[in-house]
Amino acid sequence: MKKFFGNKVFYITTLSIALPIMAQQFVTSFVNLIDNIMIGSVGSLALTSVTVANRIYLIFNSTLFGICGAAGIFIAQYHGAHNREKCQKILNINIVLSLIIACLFVVALLTIPQQLVEIFSSQSDVIHESLKYLQFAVLTYIPFAFSFTIMMAFRAVGTNKIQLVVGSITVAINTTLNYLLIFGNFGFPQLGVQGAAIATTVARFVEMFIYLFLLLKHKYLFTISLQDLFHIDLSLLKSLTRKAIPLTMNEIFYSLGLSIIFISYMRCSEELISAISVVDTVMQIAYIIFGGLSSAVSILIGNRLGANQIEEAKSNAYKLITFGVMIGISIGTIFTIIAPYIAIFYNVEDVIKETIVQLLSIKSCLLPIYVYNVCVFFTLRAGGDAFSTMLLDSGFLWCAGVMISTVLSMFTNISLVLLYGIVESLDVIKLFVATYFLKKGKWAKNMTVNL
């Protein structure tokens, strides 16, 4: 039992790291839910259109997550080794790479937006509304890339409370502007989905300027200098690239896999696809566990590995996974109970409301399994085991979820709900794969000794 459960000090330390991140993500996720309800109140067309448009953003976000995840590994371990200079150099490289990726996505969205949207929908009215949303949403990519990079660096060293403050300011601006611009309240123009995009754009720029101010004032571990961004440490870039490429490719393939599964759902019923948007948004509140646990893994495992405390890192891994699953069971139970009451807030057809309840119940029941798999993923990533991470994450998704959803949606008349349940239940099989990689122990190593 001692292997899976920590003492009082362990849980106090874990909660002190995780709670600020969970609080920040709860605020963001709850406001995203309010935004989703606002868009849904316009109608199912608006909700479906924003869902389709945001599939591109999800690929972008996953790409950033891969790059920043690789940088976070090094920052966490160098922080554990008390090497502040290399923490800063890794951040500089990360900022440059993230901004380059953001610019590439912006160029694509400005030059071939319709072609990108048509990958996910064939309905002309959905495509038209999605393009209206993207006209302004494209402006969020660069500021988000900068903010996300800084946020992940802060998280890697345990500076978490500032993210709650910045996140609260951002979502307050976004929600207020959504209320004004989607519906045209207090004399503002009624812009519908375009209003939602404008609100998000303004909020993202404010968020970026706050983080930029904090760096320029050097109030925390990191700073920023335009000169340093043009003088990259090539040896660190090479080391980071070796980890970033497989991790980033994993995230890209994972997001592409999710997109293909989304297309499979569209084959089953494009009319019900807005239900998936609602469920994804609602479950973001439950997924606050992931953010808190990823930060705890970074500190309690990544820092320990960087300090060459390998056995303590292994011990912490099992305790964090157990703790995460226990939280997952509690939150999953709550969401299973409240699932029937979520749909009533949406101005959509009854069949969509029924689908929302069914899909949300499936996700809620499987939440403890998700938490287990995600904890193992973060643990493997903390030690830089990029190959195992890729096999567990995108490798499993393509071999299982993508293949099964594609075959079933193309060659059978399977319903959306049944296909969704089958695809999500594959995480039960993934649990055994995750356990194998965790026990193999390849991840438990100090990467700073040779750098």
N, C-alpha and C positions, 0 to 999 in steps of 0.2 A: 504493500500500500504506500510505503514511503516513496516509491519510484514515481507514483502518479499524483500524490498529494503533497503540497508544500506546507511549511509552517506559517505562522501568522505574519512574520516579516516578509516572506515571499509574496503573499497575497496583497499586503499593504503596498509593497513596491510595485507589483504588477498593476494594481488599480491606480496608483499615483501616476503611472505612465499612460495607462490605457484610457482612463476616464476623461481627461481633457480632449483627446482625439474623438472618443465616442460622443462626447457632448457636442463637439463641433460638427461631427457628421450627422448627429441627430437633428440639430438645428437646420443644417443644409437639406437633409432628406425630408424633414417634415415640411419645410417650405416648398421643396420640389413637389411634394404631394399636393400642397395647396395650389401651386401653379398648375399642376396637372389637372386638378379639379376645375380650375378657372378655364383652362383650354377646353376641357371636356364639356363644360357648360355651354360652350359655343356650339357644340355638336360633335358627332362621331367623325365627321369629315375632317374637322380641324385637328382632332386628337390623332387620327390615323396619319394625317399629313406630317405633323410634327414628329411622330414616331418614325416614319420613313426617313425624313430628313436627318434625324439624329443617328441613324445607322452609320452615316459617314463619320460623325463626331465620335462614335464609339470606337471605330477603327483608329482614329487619331489619338484618342485617349489611351487606348491599349498600347499604341506605339510609344507614347510618352512614358507610360507605366513601365515598359521594358527598359528604356534608357535610364529613367530615374531610379528604377529598381536596382540596376547594375551599379549606378553611382552610389546609391544608398548603402550597398554592401560594403564598398570601400570606405565611405565616410564613417559608417558605424564601427568598422574594425579599426580604422586609423584613430578614431575618437577614443576607442578602448585602449589603443597603444599610446595615447596622449600626443599624437602628431597633428597639431592644429594646422600647420602649414600645408600638409598634403590634403587635409579636409577641404581647405579653401581652393586648392588647385583642382581637385576633383569637381567641386561645384562649378568652377569657371568652365571646365570642359563640358559639364552637363548643360549649363545655360546655352552655350554655343550650339551644341547638338540639338537641343530641344527647339530652339528658335529656327534652326535650319529645317527641321521636320515640319514645324508650323507653317513656314513660308511655302514649302512644297504643297501642303494641303490647300493653302489659300490660293495658290496659282491654279491648282486643279479645279477648285470650286468656282473660280472666276472664269475659267476657260471652257470647261465642259460640265457645268452643273446639271443640265438636263440628262445627259448620258449617265451620270452617276446615280441620279434619282431613279432613272428607269431600270436600273439593276434590281431595285427592290419593289417596284410597283409598275403595273401596266395601265392603271386607271388614270385617265387624262385629268380628272378633277383633283385627284390626290397629288399627281405630279405638279399641277399648277399651283396648288396651295403650298406644297413643299418648297418649290422654287421661290415663292414669295417670302417664306420663312428664311431661306438660305441667303437671300439678298443682304440681310443684316446679320444673320448668325455667323457668317464667314468672318466678320470682324472680331469675333471673340477668340479665334484660334491663337493668335500671337500673344495677347495678354494672358490667356489661360496657360499657355506653354511656360511663360516666365513664372507665373505665380505657382503653378504646380511643381516646378523644379525647386523653387525656394521652400515650399511647404514640405516636400519630401526630404529635403536636406535637414530642415529643422526636426522633422520626425525621426530621422536617423540618429540624431544626437540627443533626443529626449526633450527638445524645446517645443513643448506642445500647447501650452496655454495661450500663446499669442495666436495660434491658428483658430482657437475658439473665438477670440475677439474679432479677428479679421473676417472669419467666416460669418459671424453674426451680422457684422456691418454689411457684408456683401449680400446676404440673403434678404436683409431688411430692405435694401435698395431695390433688389430684384422683385420682391413681392409687391412693394408699393407701386413701382412702375408698371408691373403686370396689371394691377388693379386699375390703374389709370388708363393704360394704353390698350389693353385688350377690349375693355368695355366702354371706353370713352367717358369715364367718370370725371366730375369736377371740371368740365369744359375741355378736357383733352380729346384728341381725335380717337374714334373707335377703329382700331387697326387690326383686331383679331390676332391671327398668328404672327403677323409682322410686329405687332405691339409686344408680343412675348419675346421675339428675337431682339428687338431694340432694348427692352428691359434687361435682358441677359448681357447684351453688349456693354451697356453702361456699367452694370455691376462688375463685370470682368475688368474693365479699365480701372475702376476705383480700387479693386482688389490688387491689381498690379502696382498701382502708384503707392499703395500703403506698404507693400513688401519692398518696393524700391526705396522708399523713405527709410524704412528700418535698416536696410543694408547700408545706405549712404551715411546714416547716423551711427552705424557700427554699434548698435545697441545689443547685439547678440554675437554669437561665435563668428558669424560670417559677415563679409563686406562685399562690395562690388566696385570694380574699377574698369573703365572702358579699355585702358591700356593692358590690363591683365587678361582681358578677354581675347586680345590679339596676340598674346604671348603664352601659348599653351605649352605645358610640359609634355613633350612628345613621348617620353618613357611612360608616364602615367596614362597618356592617351592610348598608347599601345596596350597597356594592361587592362584599361577600362574597356577598350574595344573588344578584347578577347572575351570579356564577360558580357558586354552589352549586345554584341551581335546575336549570340544564341538566345539571350533573354528577350531581346527586342523581336527577333524572328518568332520566338514562342508567342509573344503577345500579339503580333501581327497575324500569325496563323490562327491563334485562338479567336481573335475578333472576326477574322474572315470565316472561320468555321461557324461562329455564332450567326454571322450574316447569312450563310448558306442554310443553316437551320431555320432562320427567320423566313427565308424564301420558301422553304418547305412548308412552314406554317401558312404562308400566303397562298400556297397551292391548295391547302385544305379549305381555307375560308378567308378571303381578303376582307369580308365584311366584319369578321370577329377579331381582326388583328389589333384593334384599339384596346381590347381586353388585355393583351400582353403588355401594352404600354402602361396600363393602370397597375397591373400586378408587379411589373418591374419597379415602378416608382414606389409603390407601397412597401415592397420588400427591401428597398434601400434603407428604410428605417431599421429593419431587422439586421441588415448587413453592417450596421455600425459596429457590430462585434468584430468584423474583419479588420476595420481600420485600427481599432484599439489593440487588437492582438498583433497586428503587423508591427505596430510601434513597440509593443512589449517584446516581440521576438527580436527586433533590431537591437534593443538595449540589452535584454537578458540573455540573448544568444549571440548576436553579432558582436557586441562589445566584449563578451567573454572570450569569444574566439580570437578577437584581435589582441586581447591581453594574454593569450595562450592558456586560458583556463578551460581546456577542452572538456574535461569530465563534468565540470559545473555547467557548461553549455548544454551537454547532453541531458543532464538531470533536469535543467530548466525546460528543455524542449518537451519532455513527457508531461511535466507538471502543467505547462501552458496549454498543451493540447487537451488534457483532462478538464482543466478549468474552462476552456472554450466550449467544449461539448456540453458541460453542465449549464452554461449560460444559454447555449443554443437550444437545449431542451426546454428551458423556461420560456424563452421568447417565442419559440415555435408553438408551444402550447397556447400562449396568449393570442398569437395571430390566427391560430386555427379557430379559436372561439369567436374572434371579432370579424372573421372573414365575411360572414353574411351581412354585416352592417356597413361594409366599405362601399359596396356598389351603389347604395342609395344616394350617395352624394353626386353621382354623375348623371348628366342629362343625355342618356343614351338609351337605345332600345332594350327591352326586357331580356332578349336573348343574349345581349352583350353583358348585361348585369349578371345573368346566371353563369355565363362563362367566366366572368371575373371571380366569382365566389369559388367555382370549381378549380380554377388555376391557382388561386391564392391558397386554397386548402392543400393542394399538392405540394407547393413550395414550402408551406409552413411545416408540414409533417416531415419533410426531408431536411429541414434546417440544421439539425445536429450533425447530419452526414456532411453537409456542405462545410460546416465549421471545421470538422475534423480534417477534411481534405485541404481546406485553405490553410490551416495551421501547419500541416506538413509541407505544403508548397512554400510558405514563408520561411520555414525552417531550412529547407533545402536551399532556398535562395540566399539566406543569411550566410551560409557557408560557401556560396559560390558554385554549388553543384548544378551548373547550368544544363548539362545533358539530361540528368534525371528529372530536373524541373520541366524540361521540354517534353520528355516522354510522358510524364504524369499529366501535364496540362494540355497543350495543343495536340500532342501525339494521341492521347486517349480520346480527346474530343473528335478528332478526324476519323479515327479507326472505329469509334462507336457511334457518337451522336450524329455526326455528319452523314456517315454511310447509312445508318438505319433510317434517319429522317428522310433522306433523299429517296431511298428505295420505297419506303412506305408511302410517301406523298405522291410519287410518280406512278406507282404500279398498283395501288389499292385505293379504295374509297374511304380510308380511315378518317375519323373525325379529328378536328383540331385538338379537342380536349384529350382524347386518347393518345394521340401522337405526342402531345406535350408531356403527358404523364409518363410515357415510355422513355422519352429522351431524358427527362429529369431523373428518373429512377436509375439511370445508368451510373449515377454517382455512388450507388451502393457497391457496384463492382469496382469503381475507381478507388473506394476505400481500401480494398485489399492491395491494390497496386501501390497506393500511397504508403501503406504500412510496410511493404517490402522495401521501398526506397529509404524509409526512415530507419528501419532496423539495419540496413546495409551500412549506414554510418559514413558514407563517402563525403557527406557534407561537413562533417566535424573536423574542420581544419582552419589554421591561421594563414590568411592570404597576405599578411603584411610583412612576413619575415624576409621575403626575397625581393621586396620593392623598396 
